[in-house]
């Protein structure tokens, strides 16, 4: 089994916002969460969610999967600046 088999990478705001320094607005995050809820209907076997960064770790973002027993693993945002903050 390959590491990426059965893995879906999803950004809480899954569309281009501009430069990396642009932070999503509350409305953009809310729209992204709505899209995640829509997507979750097609992912009935989700077992683990890895949240990378503060926006993704907000409990309301993973509420789309509340009908499942989930293991939630919080971690840092995968950007180079976040990695240097360790």
Buried (B, 14 or more C-beta within 10 A) or exposed (E): EEEEEEEEEEBBBEEEEEEEEEEBEEEBBEBBBEBBEEEBEEEEEBEEBEBBBEBBBBEEBBEBBEEBEEEEEEEBBEEEEBEEEE
